[in-house]
Amino acid sequence: VAAPLYLDHAATSPPLPAARRAFDEAAAAAWANPGSLHAGGAAAARTLERARRQLREALGARAYRVVWTGTGTEANHLGIQGLARALRLRAESASRKAGGAATARVLVGAAEHASGFHPAKALAAEGFVVETIPVDAGGVVRAAALAPLLAPDVALVSVQWANNELGSLNPIAELVAATRAAAPHAAFHCDAVQAAGKRVEPLDLLGADSVSVAAHKLGGVRGCAALLLRDGVTDPEPMFLGGGHEDGLRSGTENVMGAAAFAAAAAARTQLLDADPRALAARRAALLERLRAIAPDLVVLGPAAEAEQLGSILSVAVPGVRAETFLHIMEAEGVYVGSGSACHAHGTKASRVLRAVGLAEELHDSVLRLSLCGSETDAELERAAAAFEKAAAVFIG
Ligand SMILES: Cc1ncc(COP(=O)(O)O)c(C=O)c1O
């Protein structure tokens, strides 16, 4: 029996061989507490620092320092709540000077991942005014939608690089430039958890102040993620107090094996991207062509232009189909895909993102997310299409 074909890389991606090797090496030789003063601790600290350098290098983030966290969710909390709290006074005094009510505002994209959306919304309970930046029908935050919300009383703008349900890319560099021009006291946070390791653009060029990345979305080992902080940016207020690790920004003994694996995975991804920058886009297009031939009324979610697509995510609504049943039929054929977002606890909650892009209500339960790693063969794409055809036949006849 053939091994299952895994097309759910946006939920999590299996550890790459390079990541497993780096994890094992660190587990054997660098397992000590990097804070310990003996030689074992020093070896662990060296491995951790090497991973920090390697991650920055791989992601093109030379202007950033790496703050290790446990998950992408945690990195988003530190980048959003931590920075908003740290910048609050400046934004409030700007508001007061302008004759306003001395409130600080936070702007968050309407289609952000829950781990970025809810921490921003929760700031309202602390007295921030939290506003949602609308997205267009493809799920993209346009500079024209952000511009009217920008003013000196904004403490934080948070917009993800790639959307995990739609695969849409936001024009981060453009949004950062607009923010710098009209909201001089604001930090710009970018959730790059889905996009990191899948795009050739270096993070340095996007120019955000803080960037979330997570190992398990790019072939590392789960339990390690990071917030990248651009040089010169105000320190976020830490979410956890304790031993003062990570320059006091994230207390808790560092996950050295996870960090080594994360950096190795990011480096391996960069090599793959350099070797074939269109690997993901080409496979996505080839898969879509096959699915369209089977279900011509397929509705493709996300932006139409390839330049605005992440490449690794193909999100489609198949009219008249229940995605949950559909994906189990595909699973029986040995092909694993996702429905809507597996990042919700069980993928069953009504999607705020689908509402934000105005997808017709009757299609909300019909959304399948096929997500790729970029090394799928033609035969594998064919196999995915055959499983899709089998499932479609059950519904469509
Ligand atoms: C865009 C995005 N941000 C953040 C997260 C959260 O990352 P984690 O599951 O590592 O907390 C995910 C996925 O789960 C995601 O897709």
Ligand as a Chemical Component Dictionary entry (heavy atoms), coordinates in Angstrom:
data_LIG
# 
_chem_comp.id                   LIG 
_chem_comp.type                 NON-POLYMER 
_chem_comp.pdbx_formal_charge   0 
_chem_comp.three_letter_code    LIG 
# 
loop_
_chem_comp_atom.comp_id 
_chem_comp_atom.atom_id 
_chem_comp_atom.alt_atom_id 
_chem_comp_atom.type_symbol 
_chem_comp_atom.charge 
_chem_comp_atom.model_Cartn_x 
_chem_comp_atom.model_Cartn_y 
_chem_comp_atom.model_Cartn_z 
_chem_comp_atom.pdbx_ordinal 
LIG C1 C1 C 0 -0.783 32.525 9.771  1  
LIG C2 C2 C 0 -0.642 31.771 11.056 2  
LIG N1 N1 N 0 -0.278 32.433 12.151 3  
LIG C3 C3 C 0 -0.122 31.813 13.327 4  
LIG C4 C4 C 0 -0.345 30.461 13.461 5  
LIG C5 C5 C 0 -0.184 29.839 14.808 6  
LIG O1 O1 O 0 0.987  29.108 14.905 7  
LIG P1 P1 P 0 1.131  27.982 16.040 8  
LIG O2 O2 O 0 0.157  26.912 15.714 9  
LIG O3 O3 O 0 2.558  27.562 15.943 10 
LIG O4 O4 O 0 0.838  28.615 17.345 11 
LIG C6 C6 C 0 -0.744 29.720 12.320 12 
LIG C7 C7 C 0 -1.040 28.273 12.339 13 
LIG O5 O5 O 0 -1.373 27.616 13.208 14 
LIG C8 C8 C 0 -0.883 30.404 11.100 15 
LIG O6 O6 O 0 -1.244 29.754 9.988  16 
# 
loop_
_chem_comp_bond.comp_id 
_chem_comp_bond.atom_id_1 
_chem_comp_bond.atom_id_2 
_chem_comp_bond.value_order 
_chem_comp_bond.pdbx_ordinal 
LIG C1 C2 SING 1  
LIG C2 N1 SING 2  
LIG C2 C8 DOUB 3  
LIG N1 C3 DOUB 4  
LIG C3 C4 SING 5  
LIG C4 C5 SING 6  
LIG C4 C6 DOUB 7  
LIG C5 O1 SING 8  
LIG O1 P1 SING 9  
LIG P1 O2 DOUB 10 
LIG P1 O3 SING 11 
LIG P1 O4 SING 12 
LIG C6 C7 SING 13 
LIG C6 C8 SING 14 
LIG C7 O5 DOUB 15 
LIG C8 O6 SING 16 
# 
